[in-house]
Amino acid sequence: MSTSVVVAPLTGLPALLDAVREVAPHLDVRAPSAATAPFAFDAGTAPRHGEADEDGPAVAFPSTVSEVQQLVLLAGRHGVSIVARGAGSGLSGGASATRHQLVVSTDRLDRIVEVSPADEVAVVEPGVLNAALNERLAPLGLFYAPDPASWRISTIGGNIATNAGGLRCAKYGVTRESVLALDVVLADGSLVSIGHRSIKGVTGLDLVSLFVGSEGVLGIVVGATVRIRPLPVARRTVTAFFDSTAAGAAGIGAITASRVRPSVIEFLDEPTLVGIDAAQESGLRARGAALLLIELDGFGIDEQTAELTVALESAGARVRVESDADAETLWELRRSGRRFDDDSWFVGGDVAVPKSRIAEVFAGFPALEERYGVAVSAVAHAGDGNLHPVITLPIPAGADPAAFPAVLHDAADDLVRAALAVGGTVSGEHGIGTVKRELAAEELAERVRVAQLAIKDALDPTGLFNPGKAL
């Protein structure tokens, strides 16, 4: 498909570095080297076997908004494209960069500028860690709702770039629902503020929603006004174990049919439970072959628990209210319990489907395994239909671990197409990056793609920001 977007030439990096040393020697900008190699990848594209054998990109560490503006102006002047980067915890290649590009790290833009309980907002810079914001809010009886599994290490800016979701999406929504306003540096170096501090505001087009999830292809977010909420008066963890993956996936519908709306509904299939047990000696599989891990919060928690228990038991579940200590262990196992050893190749994934079709997607795993000779498992944010499948294949004796077999990617692509076939999407929260660009083209109509590229062209006519990603 043709496009009018012009990609900035990648030939001016030496001149850019010279210019920085001359006109802005205070800026911390590092030339491409082996030391910058980790900045060539994000968590989803980093080499799993062996080390990168090439120099990384140039990397800048601005500590003020004006420094970001200066870097953007210099990069544009010398034809060097920019990749904005948070913590690098992304999984789609959205923050990957070549040795000819300039990575602008937001690591030092890490101030919590304001917390206003009266307005229920916080103003933060993009390098603030999700966990750090919640640590600041907790003594005030407040919290920031979006909670991706990487919440301890991922930044608010990175969460905004990918419209990150997380466990609490079932009740509180994804990052977009918690972002009211943004400060953005555009390709011409200008600083603009979009959105509103007020909860309501409909003046002009909704540019905030346009930038949230845009993966850094439209500009660099340097500030965000986000919604904060009162901590719930109570939280309770409930487990529901089932005799099979199919029964557990079907049991999700029992929650939807009830009047209870949990804050978190996580589904773990049988292979996932077995894998966690192998890595953590946790004993989950002994309690059942599939698990719905649920958090309730708010007032009336006893009534919520009673109604949820009836609904789940009617679907064949063994239901238990967990102690606080056991609940903490279970949530940690969900977030970080899965492990993949060096004896297997694996590829992760992220798709989303209507909640009513989750069981259908899980039911398709055996056919996928038979077709490609792989193993398929998944956990799911069952409250909003977001699945995180993992496809694995043992590495044969004597095989080169770095020679990643195409069959894994073929199986992953087919799983995405299965999600599309039931009304789903190629990514619920990880983003498109470089990993899913071709698959995104299968989801989006050509006219829609043309419109998106036109927006990119209007805001970034020379393709300065993150070329080759997302769109």
C-alpha positions in Angstrom: 0.0 0.0 0.0 1.4 3.4 -0.9 1.9 6.0 1.7 3.1 9.7 1.8 5.0 9.3 5.0 8.6 10.2 4.5 11.2 8.3 6.6 14.0 10.5 8.0 17.3 9.6 6.4 19.5 7.6 8.8 22.9 9.1 7.7 23.5 12.0 10.0 24.3 10.5 13.4 28.0 11.5 13.5 27.0 15.1 12.6 24.3 15.0 15.3 26.8 13.9 18.0 29.2 16.6 16.9 26.4 19.2 17.2 25.4 18.0 20.7 29.0 18.3 21.9 29.2 21.8 20.3 25.9 23.4 21.2 24.7 21.4 24.2 27.6 19.8 25.9 25.6 19.4 29.1 23.4 16.8 27.5 24.3 13.2 28.3 24.4 11.6 24.9 26.3 8.4 24.3 27.7 7.3 20.9 26.9 3.8 19.6 29.0 1.1 21.3 28.8 -2.3 22.9 27.7 -0.5 26.1 24.6 0.8 24.4 23.7 -2.6 22.8 20.9 -3.3 25.4 19.1 -0.3 24.0 18.7 -2.0 20.6 16.0 -4.2 22.0 13.1 -4.3 24.3 12.2 -7.2 26.6 10.3 -8.9 23.8 13.0 -8.8 21.1 16.2 -9.2 23.2 18.3 -12.2 22.2 17.5 -15.2 24.4 20.5 -17.2 23.3 23.9 -15.5 23.0 24.7 -11.8 23.2 24.2 -9.1 20.6 27.3 -8.9 18.4 26.8 -5.3 17.2 27.0 -1.9 18.7 23.8 -0.4 20.0 22.2 2.9 19.0 23.2 6.3 20.3 21.4 7.0 23.6 20.4 10.3 25.2 19.4 10.8 28.8 17.6 14.1 29.0 16.6 15.3 32.5 14.3 18.2 31.5 11.6 18.8 28.9 13.7 21.5 27.3 16.4 19.0 26.8 14.0 16.7 25.0 13.0 19.6 22.8 16.6 20.4 22.0 17.4 16.8 21.1 14.3 16.6 18.8 15.4 19.8 17.0 19.0 18.6 16.6 17.9 15.1 15.4 15.5 16.6 12.9 18.1 19.0 11.6 20.6 16.1 11.0 18.1 13.6 9.7 18.4 11.1 12.6 15.3 9.3 13.6 14.4 9.0 17.3 13.1 6.1 19.4 11.6 7.2 22.7 12.2 4.6 25.4 10.9 4.0 28.9 12.1 1.0 30.9 12.4 -1.2 27.8 9.9 -3.7 29.3 7.8 -3.8 26.2 7.1 -7.1 24.4 6.5 -6.0 20.8 9.7 -4.4 19.6 8.2 -0.9 19.9 11.4 0.4 21.6 13.9 -1.4 19.5 16.5 0.7 17.7 19.4 0.4 15.2 22.9 1.8 15.6 22.0 4.7 13.2 19.2 5.9 15.5 19.0 8.1 18.6 17.2 6.5 21.6 15.8 9.2 23.9 15.5 7.6 27.3 13.0 9.1 29.7 14.7 7.4 32.6 15.7 10.7 34.2 12.3 12.4 33.7 11.0 10.7 36.8 9.3 13.4 38.9 5.9 13.1 40.5 5.1 16.7 39.9 1.8 16.9 41.8 -0.7 14.8 43.7 -4.2 16.4 44.1 -6.6 14.3 46.2 -9.2 16.9 45.8 -9.2 16.7 42.0 -8.3 13.0 42.1 -5.4 13.5 39.7 -1.6 13.1 39.7 0.8 14.9 37.4 3.9 12.8 36.5 6.8 12.7 34.2 7.1 9.7 31.8 9.9 8.0 33.7 8.0 7.5 36.9 7.6 3.8 37.6 4.1 2.5 38.0 5.0 1.1 41.4 6.6 4.4 42.5 3.4 6.3 41.9 1.4 3.8 43.9 3.9 3.9 46.7 3.5 7.7 46.8 -0.3 7.4 46.8 -0.8 4.6 49.3 -0.3 6.7 52.5 -3.0 9.1 51.1 -5.5 6.3 50.8 -5.3 6.5 47.0 -4.0 4.3 44.1 -3.4 4.4 40.3 -5.5 1.7 38.8 -3.6 0.4 35.7 -1.3 -2.5 36.8 0.5 -4.3 34.0 2.4 -7.5 35.2 5.6 -5.4 34.9 4.2 -2.7 37.2 7.3 -2.8 39.4 9.7 -1.9 36.6 7.6 -0.3 33.8 7.2 3.4 33.5 4.0 5.5 33.1 5.3 6.8 29.8 5.8 3.3 28.5 2.4 2.3 29.8 0.9 5.2 27.9 2.9 4.3 24.7 1.3 0.9 24.6 -2.0 1.6 26.3 -0.9 -1.0 28.8 -3.6 -3.0 30.6 -2.9 -5.4 33.4 -4.9 -7.4 36.0 -7.3 -4.8 37.2 -8.6 -3.9 33.7 -11.7 -6.0 34.5 -13.1 -3.2 36.7 -10.9 -0.1 36.1 -10.1 -0.2 32.5 -6.7 0.1 30.6 -4.3 3.0 30.7 -6.4 5.1 28.4 -9.2 5.2 31.0 -6.9 6.8 33.5 -5.1 9.4 31.3 -6.7 12.9 31.2 -4.0 15.1 29.7 -0.6 14.8 28.1 2.3 17.1 27.4 4.0 16.1 24.2 7.1 17.2 22.2 6.3 17.2 18.5 8.6 16.7 15.6 9.2 20.4 15.2 10.4 20.6 18.8 7.3 22.4 20.0 5.7 21.4 23.3 1.9 21.0 23.3 -0.6 20.2 26.0 -3.6 18.1 25.1 -6.6 16.9 27.1 -8.0 18.3 30.3 -7.3 18.3 34.0 -11.0 18.0 34.6 -12.7 14.6 34.4 -15.0 15.9 31.7 -13.9 17.8 28.6 -15.0 17.6 25.0 -13.3 20.6 23.4 -11.8 19.6 20.1 -10.8 16.1 18.9 -9.7 13.6 21.5 -6.0 13.8 20.9 -5.2 12.2 24.2 -6.7 8.9 23.1 -4.8 9.3 19.8 -1.5 9.5 21.6 -2.2 6.8 24.2 -1.2 3.5 22.5 0.6 5.3 19.6 4.0 3.6 20.5 6.0 6.8 20.2 5.3 7.3 16.4 3.6 10.7 16.8 5.7 12.5 19.5 7.4 12.1 22.8 5.2 12.2 25.9 7.0 14.3 28.6 4.2 14.7 31.1 0.9 13.1 32.0 -2.1 14.0 34.2 -3.6 10.8 35.4 -6.7 9.8 37.4 -6.2 8.5 40.9 -8.8 6.7 42.9 -9.6 5.9 46.6 -8.2 2.6 47.8 -11.0 0.1 48.2 -12.3 -0.4 51.7 -11.7 -4.1 51.4 -10.0 -6.6 49.0 -10.5 -10.3 48.9 -8.9 -13.1 46.8 -11.1 -16.0 45.8 -9.9 -19.1 43.9 -12.0 -21.3 41.7 -10.4 -24.6 40.6 -11.9 -26.7 37.8 -11.3 -30.3 36.6 -10.2 -29.2 33.1 -9.1 -26.2 31.1 -12.4 -26.4 29.1 -14.5 -26.4 32.2 -12.5 -23.4 33.6 -12.8 -21.4 30.4 -16.5 -22.1 30.3 -16.8 -21.0 33.9 -15.7 -17.5 33.0 -19.2 -17.0 31.7 -20.7 -17.7 35.1 -19.1 -14.6 36.5 -20.3 -12.4 33.6 -23.8 -13.8 34.2 -23.7 -12.9 37.9 -24.2 -9.4 39.3 -20.7 -9.4 40.7 -18.0 -7.4 39.0 -14.6 -8.4 40.3 -11.6 -6.1 40.0 -9.5 -8.9 38.7 -10.3 -12.2 36.9 -7.3 -14.2 35.8 -7.5 -17.6 34.1 -4.7 -20.1 34.2 -5.0 -23.3 32.1 -3.6 -26.7 33.0 -0.2 -26.4 31.2 0.4 -23.1 33.0 -0.4 -24.6 36.4 2.0 -27.4 35.7 4.7 -25.0 34.5 4.4 -22.8 37.6 4.6 -25.8 39.9 7.7 -27.1 38.1 9.4 -23.7 38.5 8.1 -22.7 42.0 7.1 -26.0 43.7 3.8 -24.4 44.3 1.3 -27.4 44.2 -1.4 -25.6 42.2 -2.1 -28.5 39.9 -2.9 -30.7 42.9 -5.9 -28.4 43.5 -7.3 -28.6 40.0 -6.6 -28.6 36.3 -7.5 -24.9 35.7 -7.8 -21.9 37.9 -9.8 -18.7 38.0 -7.9 -16.3 40.3 -10.3 -13.5 41.4 -10.0 -10.3 43.4 -13.1 -8.6 44.8 -13.0 -5.1 46.2 -15.1 -2.4 47.6 -18.2 -2.3 49.9 -20.4 -5.3 50.4 -17.6 -7.8 49.9 -19.3 -10.5 51.9 -22.3 -10.2 49.7 -20.1 -10.2 46.6 -18.3 -13.3 47.8 -21.6 -15.2 48.5 -23.1 -14.5 45.1 -19.8 -15.2 43.2 -19.4 -18.5 45.1 -22.9 -19.7 44.1 -22.3 -18.7 40.4 -18.9 -20.5 40.2 -20.0 -23.6 42.1 -22.9 -24.0 39.7 -20.3 -24.1 36.9 -18.4 -26.9 38.6 -15.8 -25.0 40.5 -14.2 -25.6 43.9 -14.3 -22.2 45.5 -12.1 -20.9 48.4 -11.6 -17.6 50.0 -7.8 -17.3 50.4 -6.0 -15.9 53.5 -4.1 -12.6 53.0 -0.8 -14.5 53.0 -1.9 -17.1 50.6 -3.4 -14.5 48.3 -0.1 -12.6 48.2 1.7 -15.8 47.1 -0.9 -16.6 44.5 -0.8 -13.1 42.9 3.0 -13.3 42.8 2.8 -16.7 41.1 0.4 -15.2 38.5 2.6 -12.3 37.8 6.0 -13.9 37.7 5.6 -17.6 38.3 5.9 -18.9 34.7 9.5 -19.8 33.8 10.9 -21.1 30.5 14.1 -23.0 30.6 17.0 -22.8 28.1 16.1 -26.3 26.8 13.1 -24.9 24.8 12.4 -22.3 22.2 9.4 -20.2 23.0 7.4 -17.3 21.6 4.9 -15.3 23.7 1.8 -13.6 22.5 -1.0 -11.2 23.2 -4.5 -11.3 21.7 -7.9 -10.2 22.8 -11.3 -11.6 22.0 -14.9 -11.0 23.2 -15.3 -12.5 26.6 -17.9 -14.9 25.3 -15.3 -16.5 22.9 -12.5 -17.1 25.3 -13.4 -20.8 25.8 -13.5 -21.2 22.0 -9.9 -19.9 21.6 -8.6 -22.3 24.3 -10.5 -25.2 22.7 -8.5 -24.5 19.5 -5.1 -25.1 21.2 -5.0 -28.9 20.7 -5.5 -28.6 16.9 -2.7 -25.9 16.8 -0.4 -28.2 18.7 -1.1 -31.1 16.3 -0.6 -29.0 13.2 2.7 -27.5 14.2 4.2 -30.0 16.7 4.4 -27.4 19.4 2.9 -27.0 22.9 0.5 -24.1 23.6 -0.7 -22.7 26.9 -2.1 -19.4 28.0 -3.0 -17.2 30.9 -5.8 -14.7 30.4 -7.1 -11.5 31.8 -10.5 -13.2 31.6 -12.4 -10.1 32.7 -11.7 -8.4 29.4 -10.8 -11.3 27.0 -7.1 -10.6 26.8 -5.1 -13.8 26.4 -1.3 -14.2 26.8 -0.4 -17.5 25.0 3.0 -19.1 25.0 4.1 -21.5 22.3 7.1 -23.8 23.1 9.2 -26.4 21.3 12.0 -28.4 22.8 15.5 -27.7 21.4 16.8 -30.9 19.9 20.2 -32.2 21.1 23.0 -30.5 19.0 20.7 -27.8 17.6 21.8 -24.2 17.6 19.6 -22.5 20.2 19.9 -19.2 18.3 18.4 -20.8 15.2 14.8 -20.0 16.0 12.5 -22.3 14.0 9.9 -20.6 11.8 7.2 -23.1 12.9 6.9 -21.2 16.2 6.1 -18.0 14.4 3.7 -19.7 12.0 1.8 -21.2 15.0 1.7 -17.9 16.7 0.4 -16.2 13.6 -2.3 -18.8 13.2 -3.4 -18.3 16.8 -3.7 -14.6 16.2 -5.8 -15.4 13.1 -8.0 -17.6 15.2 -8.6 -14.6 17.5 -9.5 -12.4 14.6 -11.9 -15.0 13.3 -14.0 -14.7 16.5 -14.1 -10.9 16.5 -10.8 -10.3 18.3 -7.8 -8.2 17.8 -4.1 -8.9 17.2 -3.0 -7.2 20.5 -4.9 -6.3 23.6 -2.1 -4.4 25.4 1.4 -5.3 24.3 1.2 -3.2 21.1 2.1 -3.8 17.5 5.8 -2.6 17.4 7.7 -4.5 14.8 6.5 -7.9 15.8 2.9 -7.6 14.7 2.9 -5.0 11.9 2.0 -7.5 9.2 -0.8 -9.1 11.4 -2.2 -5.7 12.1 -2.6 -5.1 8.4 -4.8 -8.2 8.3 -7.1 -6.7 10.9 -7.3 -3.1 9.7 -9.1 -2.1 6.5 -6.9 -0.5 3.9 -8.8 2.8 4.1 -8.3 2.8 7.9 -4.5 2.2 7.5 -4.3 5.1 5.0 -6.1 7.4 7.5 -3.7 6.4 10.3 -0.7 7.0 8.1 -2.1 10.4 7.1 -2.3 11.3 10.8 1.3 10.2 11.2 2.3 12.3 8.2 0.5 15.4 9.5 2.2 15.3 12.9 5.6 13.9 11.8 6.1 14.6 8.1 9.7 13.5 7.9 9.2 10.3 9.8 11.4 11.4 12.7 9.7 9.4 15.4 10.1 5.6 15.6 9.9 4.8 11.9 8.9 1.3 10.9 6.9 0.7 14.1 3.2 0.2 14.8 1.7 1.5 11.6 
